[in-house]
Amino acid sequence: MLNEKQIKVATEIIKGEKSVTEIMQEQGYRRETFYLWKNENKEFQDLLRDLESEAKEEALRIIKASSAKAAKLLVTAVSDGRVSKSRIDAANSILDKAGLRPDFLYKNASEPDRPEQLTSEGIRELMERRKLEAVQ
């Protein structure tokens, strides 16, 4: 059974805000102890894996929540052209990470030698799909 300090160490490791050395010193352990737990303690390994999985799921939820705003930004970019390329790239990245960057959004997406270009039809289709998902 893991003790309170081991649980705290695992939680801090997954947060990624401090080094292993810092975390272990704060808990009164040597750095090497972390690697001993990580490599030989099944319970500690399971806890790290579970915490990492939860952190990834939370990150994906945040990205998916941002996808509607990103799609709206792309619609604005196509309709008035006043949105900066960096904002368009950021919106594309959010949609891609959320698994919402389908090829129908882009002209030339299937042609590797030609640059991808946003299409207004593709963006409208994405917006319609998002509306349908919100209703369901």
N, C-alpha and C positions, 0 to 999 in steps of 0.2 A: 504494500500500500504506500502510495506517495505521501510525503509529508507536505505541510503548508508551504515550506520554502521551495520545494521542488516544483510545486504548482505555480508559485510566483515566478520562478525562473523561466518555466516554459511559457507563461503568459508574456513576460517581458521580452523573451527571445522573439516571439511571433510579432510583437509590436514593432520590432526592428528599430527602435529609437536609440538604443545603447548597444555597446559592444558586449560580447560574451564576457570578457574580462570585467567590465564595469558591473554587469548584472551579478556575476558570481561573487565579486568582492562585496557588493552591497548585502548579499545574503550570507556572507561569512564563509564562502567556499573558494577553493582555488579553481582557476580556469579549467584545468585538466579534469576536474570532477564532472563538469558539464559533458565533456566528450565521453567520459566513462558511462554516464547515465544515457547519453544519446546512443552509444554503440552497444551497450550491454543490458540496459534496463527496459524490458518490453513495455511495462506500464508507462514509463516516461516517453518512449517512442510513440506509443499509441496516443498519449496526450498531445504531443507535438503535432502529430498527423491530424488529429481532430481539430486542434486550434487553428492550424494552417488552413484546413478545409473550411472552417467557419469564416476565417478572414477572407478567403477567396470568394466565398458566397456573398459576403457583405459587400466586397468591392464590386462584384458583378451586379448586385442589386442597385448600387449607386450609379454605375454606368448605365444600366437600363433605364433608371429613373431620369437620367439626363438625356436619353436618346430622343425624346419628344422635342425638347428644346433644340437639340442639334438638328433635327429634321426641319423644324421651323426656320432655323437660321439658313439652311440650304435653300429652302423655298424662297426666302427673302433674297438670297444671293442670286438666284436665277431670275427672279422677277424684277429687281431693280439694279443689280450689279454693283451696289455700293458696299458690299461686305468684303473685308480684306481677305486675301488668300490665306493668311495664317489662321483666321477664324474659320474659314471653310475647311482647311486641313484639320483643325481641331475637331470640328463637327464630324468630319469623315472618320476620324480616329475613334471618336465615341461610338458612332454607329457600327464601325467595324468590330470594336471590342465587345459590343452588345450583341453581335451576331446579326445585325440589321443592315448590313451593307451588301445587299444582293446585287447581282450583275445587272438586273433590269434597270437599276438606277443610273448606270453609266453606258454611254455610247463607246464602242470600241473595247469594252471590258474583256471580250474574248479574243481580241487581236493583240498579242504580246508586243508587236512592233509599233503600235500606235498608242499615244497617251490616252488615258481614260478621261472622258469629259462628262460632267454632270448633264443630265437631260431634265428638262422641266417635267416631262411626262413621267419619268422615273421617280422624281421627287413627289409628284402628286399621287402616284400609286402607293408610295411608302406612307404618305399621310393618310390615305384611305385605309390602308392595312392597320395602321396604329389606331384609327378611330374604331375599326371593327374589333380590335383586341381589347380596347377600353370598355366596349359595350359588353363583351363576353365575360 
